[in-house]
Amino acid sequence: MAEAVYILCALTSAACAVLLLRAWRRTRMKLLLYSGLCFSAFTVNNVLLFVDLVLIPAGDLSLARTATSLTGAAVLLYGLIWDVS
Amino acid sequence: MFKTLLDGAVMMAYLACALFFLRFYVQSKDRLFALFSLAFTLMGVHNLLGTLVAPTLDAERLHYLYVVRLVAYLLILGAIWDKNRARRSPR
């Protein structure tokens, strides 16, 4: 069950990233680019989550996971403040 | 300590993004932005729960927290699907 939740998190965030970046290629809307990059970082975060909690439970990747979350959110926030507003 | 600080920064960033999307929704009345705002609020809540509750949970129960995150991602997917459907069949 736990594995399924982590894998689904990774798959759904990857799907979000692909759909947003595809929409950006079609429309060239900056907001879609930043959202797509944000969800790409979230995908890396969810892959790290799976590696951390399922594949290598003895290791601790929590700082790397927080860093990728922060990167994703910061990219989107930068886009929202600097490019879109 | 440092990680808690970073977690707080991530939550703040999520909630700031949610507020931006809420503003776009109020300006444009586009449902896509409302769903994005809701999803980022959920991600912020997940982050808060992750910091406050996760240390008290055992490994078997930890994944329940991540269901909140999964719901947020599904909301984003639903928002994109809804937007695409609206474009294909303009009323």
Backbone of each chain as nested JSON, in Angstrom:
{
  "chains": [
    {"id": "A", "residues": [
      {"number": 1, "name": "MET", "atoms": {"N": [0.837, -1.215, 0.0], "CA": [0.0, 0.0, 0.0], "C": [0.869, 1.261, 0.0]}},
      {"number": 2, "name": "ALA", "atoms": {"N": [1.873, 1.298, 0.921], "CA": [2.75, 2.471, 0.99], "C": [3.472, 2.675, -0.338]}},
      {"number": 3, "name": "GLU", "atoms": {"N": [4.0, 1.57, -0.89], "CA": [4.717, 1.662, -2.17], "C": [3.806, 2.236, -3.247]}},
      {"number": 4, "name": "ALA", "atoms": {"N": [2.547, 1.754, -3.269], "CA": [1.597, 2.205, -4.29], "C": [1.38, 3.713, -4.178]}},
      {"number": 5, "name": "VAL", "atoms": {"N": [1.238, 4.227, -2.941], "CA": [1.011, 5.669, -2.756], "C": [2.21, 6.462, -3.277]}},
      {"number": 6, "name": "TYR", "atoms": {"N": [3.43, 6.01, -2.932], "CA": [4.632, 6.745, -3.36], "C": [4.791, 6.692, -4.884]}},
      {"number": 7, "name": "ILE", "atoms": {"N": [4.537, 5.506, -5.466], "CA": [4.662, 5.391, -6.927], "C": [3.606, 6.25, -7.621]}},
      {"number": 8, "name": "LEU", "atoms": {"N": [2.375, 6.233, -7.089], "CA": [1.316, 7.051, -7.689], "C": [1.648, 8.541, -7.595]}},
      {"number": 9, "name": "CYS", "atoms": {"N": [2.239, 8.965, -6.447], "CA": [2.671, 10.368, -6.308], "C": [3.656, 10.722, -7.414]}},
      {"number": 10, "name": "ALA", "atoms": {"N": [4.642, 9.834, -7.643], "CA": [5.655, 10.1, -8.669], "C": [5.014, 10.136, -10.062]}},
      {"number": 11, "name": "LEU", "atoms": {"N": [4.126, 9.174, -10.343], "CA": [3.514, 9.111, -11.669], "C": [2.606, 10.314, -11.935]}},
      {"number": 12, "name": "THR", "atoms": {"N": [1.796, 10.693, -10.926], "CA": [0.882, 11.823, -11.155], "C": [1.653, 13.138, -11.297]}},
      {"number": 13, "name": "SER", "atoms": {"N": [2.717, 13.31, -10.497], "CA": [3.469, 14.568, -10.642], "C": [4.195, 14.601, -11.994]}},
      {"number": 14, "name": "ALA", "atoms": {"N": [4.679, 13.417, -12.461], "CA": [5.316, 13.375, -13.793], "C": [4.285, 13.693, -14.872]}},
      {"number": 15, "name": "ALA", "atoms": {"N": [3.075, 13.165, -14.725], "CA": [2.023, 13.436, -15.711], "C": [1.691, 14.931, -15.732]}},
      {"number": 16, "name": "CYS", "atoms": {"N": [1.6, 15.547, -14.547], "CA": [1.346, 16.997, -14.466], "C": [2.444, 17.764, -15.2]}},
      {"number": 17, "name": "ALA", "atoms": {"N": [3.719, 17.388, -14.931], "CA": [4.852, 18.093, -15.553], "C": [4.779, 17.971, -17.074]}},
      {"number": 18, "name": "VAL", "atoms": {"N": [4.537, 16.758, -17.578], "CA": [4.492, 16.538, -19.034], "C": [3.35, 17.342, -19.655]}},
      {"number": 19, "name": "LEU", "atoms": {"N": [2.161, 17.267, -19.043], "CA": [1.002, 17.976, -19.612], "C": [1.226, 19.485, -19.609]}},
      {"number": 20, "name": "LEU", "atoms": {"N": [1.786, 20.012, -18.505], "CA": [2.005, 21.462, -18.414], "C": [3.06, 21.913, -19.414]}},
      {"number": 21, "name": "LEU", "atoms": {"N": [4.167, 21.126, -19.556], "CA": [5.225, 21.53, -20.491], "C": [4.752, 21.398, -21.942]}},
      {"number": 22, "name": "ARG", "atoms": {"N": [3.922, 20.376, -22.216], "CA": [3.353, 20.245, -23.572], "C": [2.445, 21.428, -23.885]}},
      {"number": 23, "name": "ALA", "atoms": {"N": [1.634, 21.821, -22.888], "CA": [0.743, 22.973, -23.082], "C": [1.564, 24.248, -23.289]}},
      {"number": 24, "name": "TRP", "atoms": {"N": [2.711, 24.343, -22.571], "CA": [3.576, 25.52, -22.742], "C": [4.149, 25.559, -24.164]}},
      {"number": 25, "name": "ARG", "atoms": {"N": [4.559, 24.386, -24.705], "CA": [5.108, 24.347, -26.07], "C": [4.074, 24.798, -27.09]}},
      {"number": 26, "name": "ARG", "atoms": {"N": [2.812, 24.492, -26.792], "CA": [1.741, 24.835, -27.726], "C": [1.387, 26.316, -27.624]}},
      {"number": 27, "name": "THR", "atoms": {"N": [1.286, 26.839, -26.398], "CA": [0.743, 28.194, -26.213], "C": [1.808, 29.238, -25.885]}},
      {"number": 28, "name": "ARG", "atoms": {"N": [2.991, 28.79, -25.436], "CA": [4.091, 29.693, -25.019], "C": [3.677, 30.59, -23.856]}},
      {"number": 29, "name": "MET", "atoms": {"N": [2.715, 30.153, -23.046], "CA": [2.343, 30.915, -21.849], "C": [3.376, 30.654, -20.763]}},
      {"number": 30, "name": "LYS", "atoms": {"N": [3.969, 31.758, -20.238], "CA": [5.056, 31.622, -19.259], "C": [4.63, 30.851, -18.005]}},
      {"number": 31, "name": "LEU", "atoms": {"N": [3.376, 31.081, -17.57], "CA": [2.899, 30.425, -16.348], "C": [2.962, 28.907, -16.473]}},
      {"number": 32, "name": "LEU", "atoms": {"N": [2.656, 28.404, -17.684], "CA": [2.687, 26.96, -17.913], "C": [4.119, 26.428, -17.825]}},
      {"number": 33, "name": "LEU", "atoms": {"N": [5.087, 27.225, -18.337], "CA": [6.493, 26.809, -18.258], "C": [6.933, 26.679, -16.798]}},
      {"number": 34, "name": "TYR", "atoms": {"N": [6.653, 27.714, -15.999], "CA": [7.081, 27.666, -14.6], "C": [6.366, 26.558, -13.828]}},
      {"number": 35, "name": "SER", "atoms": {"N": [5.059, 26.376, -14.118], "CA": [4.333, 25.284, -13.449], "C": [4.926, 23.936, -13.84]}},
      {"number": 36, "name": "GLY", "atoms": {"N": [5.267, 23.779, -15.124], "CA": [5.846, 22.523, -15.612], "C": [7.191, 22.239, -14.951]}},
      {"number": 37, "name": "LEU", "atoms": {"N": [8.037, 23.288, -14.833], "CA": [9.343, 23.12, -14.181], "C": [9.153, 22.779, -12.705]}},
      {"number": 38, "name": "CYS", "atoms": {"N": [8.165, 23.425, -12.079], "CA": [7.866, 23.163, -10.67], "C": [7.489, 21.689, -10.492]}},
      {"number": 39, "name": "PHE", "atoms": {"N": [6.623, 21.174, -11.362], "CA": [6.215, 19.77, -11.223], "C": [7.324, 18.803, -11.63]}},
      {"number": 40, "name": "SER", "atoms": {"N": [8.266, 19.249, -12.47], "CA": [9.429, 18.401, -12.748], "C": [10.239, 18.204, -11.469]}},
      {"number": 41, "name": "ALA", "atoms": {"N": [10.426, 19.315, -10.725], "CA": [11.158, 19.213, -9.443], "C": [10.381, 18.324, -8.462]}},
      {"number": 42, "name": "PHE", "atoms": {"N": [9.043, 18.436, -8.469], "CA": [8.236, 17.586, -7.58], "C": [8.376, 16.113, -7.962]}},
      {"number": 43, "name": "THR", "atoms": {"N": [8.529, 15.851, -9.276], "CA": [8.71, 14.458, -9.713], "C": [10.015, 13.899, -9.153]}},
      {"number": 44, "name": "VAL", "atoms": {"N": [11.096, 14.695, -9.249], "CA": [12.384, 14.28, -8.674], "C": [12.199, 14.026, -7.176]}},
      {"number": 45, "name": "ASN", "atoms": {"N": [11.457, 14.939, -6.521], "CA": [11.189, 14.803, -5.083], "C": [10.483, 13.478, -4.771]}},
      {"number": 46, "name": "ASN", "atoms": {"N": [9.497, 13.119, -5.603], "CA": [8.737, 11.889, -5.33], "C": [9.545, 10.635, -5.64]}},
      {"number": 47, "name": "VAL", "atoms": {"N": [10.444, 10.729, -6.643], "CA": [11.333, 9.596, -6.91], "C": [12.275, 9.408, -5.714]}},
      {"number": 48, "name": "LEU", "atoms": {"N": [12.801, 10.541, -5.202], "CA": [13.668, 10.477, -4.008], "C": [12.908, 9.905, -2.81]}},
      {"number": 49, "name": "LEU", "atoms": {"N": [11.613, 10.269, -2.711], "CA": [10.769, 9.753, -1.622], "C": [10.699, 8.231, -1.68]}},
      {"number": 50, "name": "PHE", "atoms": {"N": [10.471, 7.706, -2.897], "CA": [10.385, 6.249, -3.084], "C": [11.719, 5.581, -2.738]}},
      {"number": 51, "name": "VAL", "atoms": {"N": [12.819, 6.189, -3.239], "CA": [14.15, 5.632, -2.964], "C": [14.418, 5.65, -1.46]}},
      {"number": 52, "name": "ASP", "atoms": {"N": [14.071, 6.788, -0.823], "CA": [14.372, 6.972, 0.6], "C": [13.577, 6.004, 1.486]}},
      {"number": 53, "name": "LEU", "atoms": {"N": [12.255, 5.906, 1.232], "CA": [11.406, 5.148, 2.16], "C": [11.242, 3.68, 1.78]}},
      {"number": 54, "name": "VAL", "atoms": {"N": [11.398, 3.346, 0.491], "CA": [11.152, 1.954, 0.077], "C": [12.444, 1.222, -0.28]}},
      {"number": 55, "name": "LEU", "atoms": {"N": [13.261, 1.836, -1.157], "CA": [14.455, 1.126, -1.642], "C": [15.578, 1.11, -0.604]}},
      {"number": 56, "name": "ILE", "atoms": {"N": [15.858, 2.295, 0.003], "CA": [16.955, 2.356, 0.992], "C": [16.399, 2.906, 2.301]}},
      {"number": 57, "name": "PRO", "atoms": {"N": [15.602, 2.123, 3.045], "CA": [14.996, 2.655, 4.276], "C": [16.027, 3.033, 5.348]}},
      {"number": 58, "name": "ALA", "atoms": {"N": [17.22, 2.453, 5.263], "CA": [18.234, 2.767, 6.274], "C": [18.857, 4.143, 6.047]}},
      {"number": 59, "name": "GLY", "atoms": {"N": [18.849, 4.59, 4.778], "CA": [19.449, 5.889, 4.466], "C": [18.502, 7.036, 4.805]}},
      {"number": 60, "name": "ASP", "atoms": {"N": [19.006, 8.261, 4.741], "CA": [18.161, 9.422, 5.022], "C": [18.359, 10.478, 3.935]}},
      {"number": 61, "name": "LEU", "atoms": {"N": [17.345, 10.583, 3.068], "CA": [17.42, 11.573, 2.002], "C": [16.497, 12.75, 2.289]}},
      {"number": 62, "name": "SER", "atoms": {"N": [16.112, 12.934, 3.55], "CA": [15.071, 13.928, 3.842], "C": [15.511, 15.346, 3.476]}},
      {"number": 63, "name": "LEU", "atoms": {"N": [16.8, 15.647, 3.631], "CA": [17.265, 16.991, 3.284], "C": [17.202, 17.21, 1.772]}},
      {"number": 64, "name": "ALA", "atoms": {"N": [17.6, 16.174, 1.003], "CA": [17.521, 16.27, -0.461], "C": [16.067, 16.415, -0.9]}},
      {"number": 65, "name": "ARG", "atoms": {"N": [15.159, 15.72, -0.21], "CA": [13.744, 15.818, -0.564], "C": [13.216, 17.219, -0.297]}},
      {"number": 66, "name": "THR", "atoms": {"N": [13.578, 17.768, 0.863], "CA": [13.146, 19.137, 1.17], "C": [13.735, 20.123, 0.167]}},
      {"number": 67, "name": "ALA", "atoms": {"N": [15.002, 19.904, -0.211], "CA": [15.661, 20.814, -1.16], "C": [14.95, 20.805, -2.51]}},
      {"number": 68, "name": "THR", "atoms": {"N": [14.542, 19.607, -2.989], "CA": [13.846, 19.556, -4.289], "C": [12.461, 20.203, -4.197]}},
      {"number": 69, "name": "SER", "atoms": {"N": [11.774, 20.013, -3.062], "CA": [10.467, 20.684, -2.874], "C": [10.649, 22.193, -2.921]}},
      {"number": 70, "name": "LEU", "atoms": {"N": [11.685, 22.654, -2.215], "CA": [11.939, 24.096, -2.143], "C": [12.284, 24.629, -3.535]}},
      {"number": 71, "name": "THR", "atoms": {"N": [13.097, 23.876, -4.294], "CA": [13.454, 24.303, -5.645], "C": [12.2, 24.456, -6.502]}},
      {"number": 72, "name": "GLY", "atoms": {"N": [11.33, 23.434, -6.48], "CA": [10.109, 23.48, -7.293], "C": [9.237, 24.666, -6.93]}},
      {"number": 73, "name": "ALA", "atoms": {"N": [8.974, 24.819, -5.631], "CA": [8.096, 25.906, -5.189], "C": [8.736, 27.264, -5.48]}},
      {"number": 74, "name": "ALA", "atoms": {"N": [10.078, 27.362, -5.315], "CA": [10.76, 28.64, -5.547], "C": [10.722, 29.019, -7.026]}},
      {"number": 75, "name": "VAL", "atoms": {"N": [10.88, 28.028, -7.917], "CA": [10.822, 28.311, -9.36], "C": [9.447, 28.876, -9.725]}},
      {"number": 76, "name": "LEU", "atoms": {"N": [8.4, 28.23, -9.218], "CA": [7.043, 28.701, -9.526], "C": [6.801, 30.082, -8.929]}},
      {"number": 77, "name": "LEU", "atoms": {"N": [7.253, 30.29, -7.703], "CA": [7.062, 31.579, -7.036], "C": [7.817, 32.684, -7.786]}},
      {"number": 78, "name": "TYR", "atoms": {"N": [9.042, 32.361, -8.243], "CA": [9.815, 33.332, -9.036], "C": [9.028, 33.708, -10.293]}},
      {"number": 79, "name": "GLY", "atoms": {"N": [8.516, 32.681, -10.968], "CA": [7.751, 32.934, -12.195], "C": [6.517, 33.772, -11.918]}},
      {"number": 80, "name": "LEU", "atoms": {"N": [5.818, 33.449, -10.837], "CA": [4.581, 34.169, -10.512], "C": [4.871, 35.628, -10.182]}},
      {"number": 81, "name": "ILE", "atoms": {"N": [5.97, 35.878, -9.468], "CA": [6.27, 37.255, -9.038], "C": [6.927, 38.047, -10.162]}},
      {"number": 82, "name": "TRP", "atoms": {"N": [7.862, 37.401, -10.862], "CA": [8.718, 38.143, -11.79], "C": [8.152, 38.225, -13.208]}},
      {"number": 83, "name": "ASP", "atoms": {"N": [7.577, 37.096, -13.691], "CA": [7.232, 37.013, -15.108], "C": [5.742, 37.122, -15.394]}},
      {"number": 84, "name": "VAL", "atoms": {"N": [4.925, 36.641, -14.468], "CA": [3.502, 36.501, -14.799], "C": [2.68, 37.681, -14.29]}},
      {"number": 85, "name": "SER", "atoms": {"N": [2.968, 38.141, -13.062], "CA": [2.133, 39.212, -12.473], "C": [2.28, 40.528, -13.239]}}
    ]},
    {"id": "B", "residues": [
      {"number": 1, "name": "MET", "atoms": {"N": [16.991, 21.135, 13.007], "CA": [16.652, 22.567, 13.096], "C": [16.659, 23.214, 11.708]}},
      {"number": 2, "name": "PHE", "atoms": {"N": [17.769, 22.984, 10.971], "CA": [17.905, 23.561, 9.632], "C": [16.825, 23.02, 8.707]}},
      {"number": 3, "name": "LYS", "atoms": {"N": [16.549, 21.7, 8.838], "CA": [15.543, 21.082, 7.987], "C": [14.141, 21.614, 8.308]}},
      {"number": 4, "name": "THR", "atoms": {"N": [13.864, 21.834, 9.591], "CA": [12.567, 22.403, 9.981], "C": [12.4, 23.791, 9.381]}},
      {"number": 5, "name": "LEU", "atoms": {"N": [13.486, 24.56, 9.384], "CA": [13.468, 25.901, 8.797], "C": [13.144, 25.815, 7.301]}},
      {"number": 6, "name": "LEU", "atoms": {"N": [13.812, 24.875, 6.603], "CA": [13.573, 24.699, 5.167], "C": [12.137, 24.248, 4.909]}},
      {"number": 7, "name": "ASP", "atoms": {"N": [11.633, 23.33, 5.774], "CA": [10.255, 22.865, 5.625], "C": [9.266, 24.028, 5.765]}},
      {"number": 8, "name": "GLY", "atoms": {"N": [9.565, 24.923, 6.696], "CA": [8.731, 26.11, 6.865], "C": [8.762, 26.982, 5.627]}},
      {"number": 9, "name": "ALA", "atoms": {"N": [9.961, 27.122, 5.033], "CA": [10.096, 27.924, 3.812], "C": [9.281, 27.306, 2.683]}},
      {"number": 10, "name": "VAL", "atoms": {"N": [9.335, 25.965, 2.569], "CA": [8.58, 25.28, 1.509], "C": [7.081, 25.519, 1.706]}},
      {"number": 11, "name": "MET", "atoms": {"N": [6.611, 25.407, 2.953], "CA": [5.182, 25.607, 3.208], "C": [4.759, 27.031, 2.863]}},
      {"number": 12, "name": "MET", "atoms": {"N": [5.59, 27.978, 3.241], "CA": [5.298, 29.388, 2.937], "C": [5.227, 29.602, 1.429]}},
      {"number": 13, "name": "ALA", "atoms": {"N": [6.174, 28.983, 0.697], "CA": [6.192, 29.134, -0.761], "C": [4.923, 28.533, -1.381]}},
      {"number": 14, "name": "TYR", "atoms": {"N": [4.504, 27.352, -0.886], "CA": [3.274, 26.729, -1.399], "C": [2.081, 27.646, -1.175]}},
      {"number": 15, "name": "LEU", "atoms": {"N": [1.99, 28.189, 0.052], "CA": [0.823, 29.011, 0.375], "C": [0.851, 30.331, -0.409]}},
      {"number": 16, "name": "ALA", "atoms": {"N": [2.065, 30.87, -0.656], "CA": [2.172, 32.087, -1.472], "C": [1.7, 31.798, -2.9]}},
      {"number": 17, "name": "CYS", "atoms": {"N": [2.125, 30.64, -3.463], "CA": [1.672, 30.245, -4.808], "C": [0.151, 30.1, -4.822]}},
      {"number": 18, "name": "ALA", "atoms": {"N": [-0.404, 29.491, -3.75], "CA": [-1.854, 29.302, -3.672], "C": [-2.563, 30.658, -3.695]}},
      {"number": 19, "name": "LEU", "atoms": {"N": [-2.005, 31.648, -3.0], "CA": [-2.616, 32.983, -2.972], "C": [-2.559, 33.646, -4.346]}},
      {"number": 20, "name": "PHE", "atoms": {"N": [-1.426, 33.469, -5.053], "CA": [-1.314, 34.015, -6.412], "C": [-2.392, 33.424, -7.309]}},
      {"number": 21, "name": "PHE", "atoms": {"N": [-2.532, 32.083, -7.245], "CA": [-3.528, 31.418, -8.091], "C": [-4.944, 31.86, -7.709]}},
      {"number": 22, "name": "LEU", "atoms": {"N": [-5.162, 32.116, -6.397], "CA": [-6.475, 32.596, -5.95], "C": [-6.757, 33.969, -6.545]}},
      {"number": 23, "name": "ARG", "atoms": {"N": [-5.718, 34.806, -6.592], "CA": [-5.893, 36.134, -7.184], "C": [-6.228, 36.028, -8.668]}},
      {"number": 24, "name": "PHE", "atoms": {"N": [-5.513, 35.126, -9.37], "CA": [-5.808, 34.938, -10.801], "C": [-7.24, 34.462, -10.993]}},
      {"number": 25, "name": "TYR", "atoms": {"N": [-7.704, 33.595, -10.057], "CA": [-9.072, 33.082, -10.165], "C": [-10.078, 34.219, -9.978]}},
      {"number": 26, "name": "VAL", "atoms": {"N": [-9.827, 35.084, -8.977], "CA": [-10.75, 36.192, -8.716], "C": [-10.777, 37.133, -9.92]}},
      {"number": 27, "name": "GLN", "atoms": {"N": [-9.602, 37.337, -10.561], "CA": [-9.539, 38.24, -11.713], "C": [-10.204, 37.644, -12.947]}},
      {"number": 28, "name": "SER", "atoms": {"N": [-9.967, 36.332, -13.193], "CA": [-10.399, 35.755, -14.477], "C": [-11.61, 34.839, -14.358]}},
      {"number": 29, "name": "LYS", "atoms": {"N": [-11.971, 34.421, -13.14], "CA": [-13.055, 33.457, -12.898], "C": [-12.803, 32.137, -13.638]}},
      {"number": 30, "name": "ASP", "atoms": {"N": [-11.532, 31.832, -13.917], "CA": [-11.174, 30.579, -14.597], "C": [-10.999, 29.493, -13.518]}},
      {"number": 31, "name": "ARG", "atoms": {"N": [-11.785, 28.397, -13.667], "CA": [-11.788, 27.328, -12.661], "C": [-10.405, 26.7, -12.485]}},
      {"number": 32, "name": "LEU", "atoms": {"N": [-9.601, 26.711, -13.569], "CA": [-8.245, 26.141, -13.515], "C": [-7.446, 26.736, -12.361]}},
      {"number": 33, "name": "PHE", "atoms": {"N": [-7.536, 28.068, -12.21], "CA": [-6.76, 28.736, -11.166], "C": [-7.276, 28.384, -9.777]}},
      {"number": 34, "name": "ALA", "atoms": {"N": [-8.611, 28.235, -9.634], "CA": [-9.178, 27.864, -8.332], "C": [-8.666, 26.489, -7.917]}},
      {"number": 35, "name": "LEU", "atoms": {"N": [-8.626, 25.545, -8.871], "CA": [-8.163, 24.192, -8.557], "C": [-6.667, 24.184, -8.248]}},
      {"number": 36, "name": "PHE", "atoms": {"N": [-5.881, 24.988, -8.988], "CA": [-4.447, 25.106, -8.696], "C": [-4.252, 25.66, -7.276]}},
      {"number": 37, "name": "SER", "atoms": {"N": [-5.044, 26.681, -6.933], "CA": [-4.933, 27.293, -5.608], "C": [-5.235, 26.269, -4.515]}},
      {"number": 38, "name": "LEU", "atoms": {"N": [-6.304, 25.501, -4.728], "CA": [-6.684, 24.466, -3.762], "C": [-5.581, 23.417, -3.628]}},
      {"number": 39, "name": "ALA", "atoms": {"N": [-5.009, 23.008, -4.775], "CA": [-3.97, 21.974, -4.774], "C": [-2.738, 22.463, -4.004]}},
      {"number": 40, "name": "PHE", "atoms": {"N": [-2.328, 23.714, -4.23], "CA": [-1.131, 24.215, -3.536], "C": [-1.4, 24.411, -2.05]}},
      {"number": 41, "name": "THR", "atoms": {"N": [-2.658, 24.772, -1.684], "CA": [-3.001, 24.842, -0.26], "C": [-2.86, 23.462, 0.372]}},
      {"number": 42, "name": "LEU", "atoms": {"N": [-3.36, 22.431, -0.334], "CA": [-3.253, 21.057, 0.166], "C": [-1.792, 20.651, 0.348]}},
      {"number": 43, "name": "MET", "atoms": {"N": [-0.947, 21.043, -0.631], "CA": [0.481, 20.715, -0.518], "C": [1.084, 21.39, 0.709]}},
      {"number": 44, "name": "GLY", "atoms": {"N": [0.654, 22.642, 0.989], "CA": [1.124, 23.351, 2.175], "C": [0.686, 22.626, 3.444]}},
      {"number": 45, "name": "VAL", "atoms": {"N": [-0.589, 22.185, 3.456], "CA": [-1.113, 21.449, 4.619], "C": [-0.33, 20.153, 4.807]}},
      {"number": 46, "name": "HIS", "atoms": {"N": [-0.033, 19.475, 3.676], "CA": [0.737, 18.229, 3.747], "C": [2.114, 18.471, 4.354]}},
      {"number": 47, "name": "ASN", "atoms": {"N": [2.723, 19.596, 3.947], "CA": [4.04, 19.941, 4.477], "C": [3.994, 20.186, 5.984]}},
      {"number": 48, "name": "LEU", "atoms": {"N": [2.942, 20.907, 6.405], "CA": [2.77, 21.201, 7.831], "C": [2.588, 19.899, 8.611]}},
      {"number": 49, "name": "LEU", "atoms": {"N": [1.7, 19.016, 8.098], "CA": [1.475, 17.734, 8.765], "C": [2.753, 16.906, 8.783]}},
      {"number": 50, "name": "GLY", "atoms": {"N": [3.505, 16.966, 7.672], "CA": [4.757, 16.219, 7.571], "C": [5.736, 16.623, 8.656]}},
      {"number": 51, "name": "THR", "atoms": {"N": [5.754, 17.929, 8.975], "CA": [6.681, 18.413, 10.003], "C": [6.16, 18.12, 11.414]}},
      {"number": 52, "name": "LEU", "atoms": {"N": [4.839, 18.29, 11.61], "CA": [4.288, 18.16, 12.964], "C": [3.968, 16.716, 13.344]}},
      {"number": 53, "name": "VAL", "atoms": {"N": [3.344, 15.978, 12.397], "CA": [2.798, 14.654, 12.734], "C": [3.74, 13.508, 12.369]}},
      {"number": 54, "name": "ALA", "atoms": {"N": [4.484, 13.683, 11.239], "CA": [5.294, 12.564, 10.727], "C": [6.245, 11.96, 11.778]}},
      {"number": 55, "name": "PRO", "atoms": {"N": [6.933, 12.772, 12.608], "CA": [7.855, 12.151, 13.576], "C": [7.156, 11.222, 14.571]}},
      {"number": 56, "name": "THR", "atoms": {"N": [5.828, 11.424, 14.774], "CA": [5.12, 10.565, 15.737], "C": [4.543, 9.309, 15.08]}},
      {"number": 57, "name": "LEU", "atoms": {"N": [4.583, 9.248, 13.734], "CA": [4.007, 8.094, 13.035], "C": [5.05, 7.002, 12.83]}},
      {"number": 58, "name": "ASP", "atoms": {"N": [4.584, 5.727, 12.858], "CA": [5.526, 4.648, 12.536], "C": [5.55, 4.441, 11.019]}},
      {"number": 59, "name": "ALA", "atoms": {"N": [6.511, 3.635, 10.561], "CA": [6.738, 3.471, 9.127], "C": [5.506, 2.932, 8.4]}},
      {"number": 60, "name": "GLU", "atoms": {"N": [4.67, 2.136, 9.105], "CA": [3.5, 1.535, 8.439], "C": [2.408, 2.561, 8.165]}},
      {"number": 61, "name": "ARG", "atoms": {"N": [2.41, 3.643, 8.953], "CA": [1.319, 4.61, 8.809], "C": [1.743, 5.874, 8.08]}},
      {"number": 62, "name": "LEU", "atoms": {"N": [3.042, 6.029, 7.849], "CA": [3.565, 7.275, 7.285], "C": [2.949, 7.596, 5.926]}},
      {"number": 63, "name": "HIS", "atoms": {"N": [2.664, 6.533, 5.141], "CA": [2.197, 6.781, 3.774], "C": [0.817, 7.424, 3.724]}},
      {"number": 64, "name": "TYR", "atoms": {"N": [0.023, 7.323, 4.828], "CA": [-1.294, 7.974, 4.827], "C": [-1.148, 9.478, 4.614]}},
      {"number": 65, "name": "LEU", "atoms": {"N": [-0.063, 10.056, 5.151], "CA": [0.196, 11.483, 4.978], "C": [0.324, 11.842, 3.499]}},
      {"number": 66, "name": "TYR", "atoms": {"N": [0.965, 10.913, 2.747], "CA": [1.254, 11.212, 1.348], "C": [0.026, 11.104, 0.461]}},
      {"number": 67, "name": "VAL", "atoms": {"N": [-1.071, 10.573, 1.01], "CA": [-2.332, 10.553, 0.265], "C": [-2.804, 11.999, 0.022]}},
      {"number": 68, "name": "VAL", "atoms": {"N": [-2.527, 12.905, 0.996], "CA": [-2.896, 14.321, 0.837], "C": [-2.185, 14.906, -0.383]}},
      {"number": 69, "name": "ARG", "atoms": {"N": [-0.898, 14.574, -0.506], "CA": [-0.106, 15.06, -1.635], "C": [-0.649, 14.488, -2.951]}},
      {"number": 70, "name": "LEU", "atoms": {"N": [-0.993, 13.197, -2.906], "CA": [-1.537, 12.542, -4.101], "C": [-2.833, 13.215, -4.541]}},
      {"number": 71, "name": "VAL", "atoms": {"N": [-3.694, 13.563, -3.572], "CA": [-4.957, 14.245, -3.896], "C": [-4.655, 15.595, -4.559]}},
      {"number": 72, "name": "ALA", "atoms": {"N": [-3.637, 16.306, -4.05], "CA": [-3.267, 17.603, -4.633], "C": [-2.844, 17.429, -6.091]}},
      {"number": 73, "name": "TYR", "atoms": {"N": [-2.022, 16.4, -6.382], "CA": [-1.576, 16.162, -7.758], "C": [-2.756, 15.78, -8.648]}},
      {"number": 74, "name": "LEU", "atoms": {"N": [-3.682, 14.973, -8.085], "CA": [-4.848, 14.574, -8.873], "C": [-5.721, 15.793, -9.185]}},
      {"number": 75, "name": "LEU", "atoms": {"N": [-5.784, 16.749, -8.237], "CA": [-6.528, 17.991, -8.485], "C": [-5.93, 18.753, -9.665]}},
      {"number": 76, "name": "ILE", "atoms": {"N": [-4.583, 18.814, -9.717], "CA": [-3.903, 19.509, -10.823], "C": [-4.233, 18.806, -12.147]}},
      {"number": 77, "name": "LEU", "atoms": {"N": [-4.136, 17.453, -12.134], "CA": [-4.448, 16.696, -13.353], "C": [-5.895, 16.952, -13.768]}},
      {"number": 78, "name": "GLY", "atoms": {"N": [-6.81, 16.957, -12.784], "CA": [-8.221, 17.219, -13.066], "C": [-8.407, 18.611, -13.647]}},
      {"number": 79, "name": "ALA", "atoms": {"N": [-7.667, 19.593, -13.104], "CA": [-7.78, 20.97, -13.59], "C": [-7.343, 21.069, -15.047]}},
      {"number": 80, "name": "ILE", "atoms": {"N": [-6.228, 20.375, -15.394], "CA": [-5.725, 20.421, -16.772], "C": [-6.72, 19.715, -17.71]}},
      {"number": 81, "name": "TRP", "atoms": {"N": [-7.237, 18.576, -17.259], "CA": [-8.208, 17.827, -18.065], "C": [-9.449, 18.682, -18.314]}},
      {"number": 82, "name": "ASP", "atoms": {"N": [-9.915, 19.359, -17.245], "CA": [-11.102, 20.213, -17.332], "C": [-10.873, 21.351, -18.334]}},
      {"number": 83, "name": "LYS", "atoms": {"N": [-9.656, 21.936, -18.289], "CA": [-9.321, 23.05, -19.184], "C": [-9.288, 22.568, -20.642]}},
      {"number": 84, "name": "ASN", "atoms": {"N": [-8.656, 21.403, -20.863], "CA": [-8.569, 20.86, -22.227], "C": [-9.956, 20.55, -22.782]}},
      {"number": 85, "name": "ARG", "atoms": {"N": [-10.81, 19.997, -21.926], "CA": [-12.161, 19.647, -22.361], "C": [-12.936, 20.914, -22.738]}},
      {"number": 86, "name": "ALA", "atoms": {"N": [-12.743, 21.982, -21.939], "CA": [-13.451, 23.236, -22.207], "C": [-13.008, 23.828, -23.535]}},
      {"number": 87, "name": "ARG", "atoms": {"N": [-11.693, 23.651, -23.869], "CA": [-11.199, 24.229, -25.116], "C": [-11.724, 23.47, -26.332]}},
      {"number": 88, "name": "ARG", "atoms": {"N": [-11.855, 22.123, -26.156], "CA": [-12.302, 21.32, -27.303], "C": [-13.771, 21.536, -27.616]}},
      {"number": 89, "name": "SER", "atoms": {"N": [-14.576, 21.81, -26.57], "CA": [-16.01, 21.988, -26.819], "C": [-16.475, 23.339, -26.281]}},
      {"number": 90, "name": "PRO", "atoms": {"N": [-16.162, 24.439, -27.009], "CA": [-16.55, 25.767, -26.519], "C": [-18.072, 25.927, -26.523]}},
      {"number": 91, "name": "ARG", "atoms": {"N": [-18.57, 26.459, -25.368], "CA": [-20.027, 26.626, -25.294], "C": [-20.426, 28.017, -25.743]}}
    ]}
  ]
}
